[in-house]
Every structure is written in structure tokens, then in C-alpha cells.
Amino acid sequence: MCYKWGKFHAPTNGSRIGGCHVISDWRFIAFMVVITPLFPALPIGVNLLLGPRKPNYIKQQIYECGVETVGDTWVQFKVQYYIYALIFVIFDIEAVFLFPIAAAFGQVGLFAVIEIALFVVILAAALAYAWGRGVLEWI
């Protein structure tokens, strides 16, 4: 049986793989490749064609919460905040990878258990290294 356009049908003769026409399956993908760029391009093009163009000095000014900036606007942030955030993301993703193994723990073999244990050991070593270097100190 072939599945095409939401219906199952009997295989037909001709160029086919597994009894189904391959070219008809790729037409949908080609159609989406052609149509998909139009979704962002069409509104942008309509805005460029029909949008008002009345630039003036006030509209070109930088808007900062309605208040003009005083002093230097360039502020350096401590890199430590970004490193702290990256460590959070790494361990958050670890939880995402561990959840499927925990959900199907009774069905996985010994090899998968060893692999996940190695994964946890590597991340624990990374946590110990970061902790030892003082990366987890907030200020």
C-alpha cells in the first residue's frame, strides 16, 4: 500500500520504489522549497512597497526607554555571568539527555547503562573542574 495525499492506495506500475511513485513524493518537497521563502519575503515586500516613508530627525534618533542617555553607553559585563549561564545550559541539556534513559531504564541493555554512566562521570568531572576554578561563585 502507498500513502499519498492522505489516502492509502494500491501500488501502480512505472518508476517506483516499494510500489509507490517516488517523483510524486518529491513534488511536495519541491513545492515547499519554492513556497516557504515567500512567507517572510511577501510581508517585507508589501511593507517596502506600501509603507509610509517620512523620515525626519526625531525618527532617526536612538530610542532608549524614552530617556536620553547620560554618560557612556558602553558598559562591560563580567564574563563570569556568561560562563555561569553556559554551565547552566550544559547541565540543563544533560537532563534532557538523561530523561529518555531514565524513562526506559528497564528496557536498555548493559551497554547503554555503561554509556550513560560514562556520560554522567564526564559531566561530574566538568562540574568539579568548574567548581574548583571558582566559576560557580556568583560575585
Buried (B, 14 or more C-beta within 10 A) or exposed (E): EBEEEEEEEEEEEEEBEEEBBEEEEEEEEEEEEEEEEEEEEEEEEEEEEEEEEEEEEEEEEEEEEEEEEEEEEEEEEEEBEEBBEEBEEEEEEBEEEBEEBEEEEEEEEEEEEEEBEEBBEEBEEBBEEBEEEEBEEEE
